[in-house]
């Protein structure tokens, strides 16, 4: 009986920690308007995390829109399928990833990014900033899968 309880506890802890990762599909919520904007898929390869826009959710979004305001390799490329998170790695702090960048495709601006898992991995606090994290803004993203 004790063995089954121990196994159940290990399985429960494993599923919680598996969800405390940015890997998955996330619904972005605009921090100003509180409306759904897009679905982002975050993946990990070799300890580096990246995120691509899978779908635009805003009612006024054009699914064939391009990033005409971007100034890097994403200039005039389709927004759907675009990599907006680059070079993020696990930080020293628990449930935190940083060291990379995030693109605001609507403005074409690239910011440093810090990502923190919240609510048992059901949410991400995504902070884009210039210089120091204090000089930025945070969006809460909701896990879709």
HELIX and SHEET records of a PDB file:
HELIX    1   1 UNK A    2  UNK A   19  1                                  18    
HELIX    2   2 UNK A  119  UNK A  121  5                                   3    
SHEET    1   A 9 UNK A  24  UNK A  29  0                                        
SHEET    2   A 9 UNK A  36  UNK A  45 -1                                        
SHEET    3   A 9 UNK A  48  UNK A  56 -1                                        
SHEET    4   A 9 UNK A  83  UNK A  90 -1                                        
SHEET    5   A 9 UNK A  96  UNK A 104 -1                                        
SHEET    6   A 9 UNK A 109  UNK A 118 -1                                        
SHEET    7   A 9 UNK A 123  UNK A 129 -1                                        
SHEET    8   A 9 UNK A 136  UNK A 143 -1                                        
SHEET    9   A 9 UNK A  24  UNK A  29 -1                                        
END                                                                             
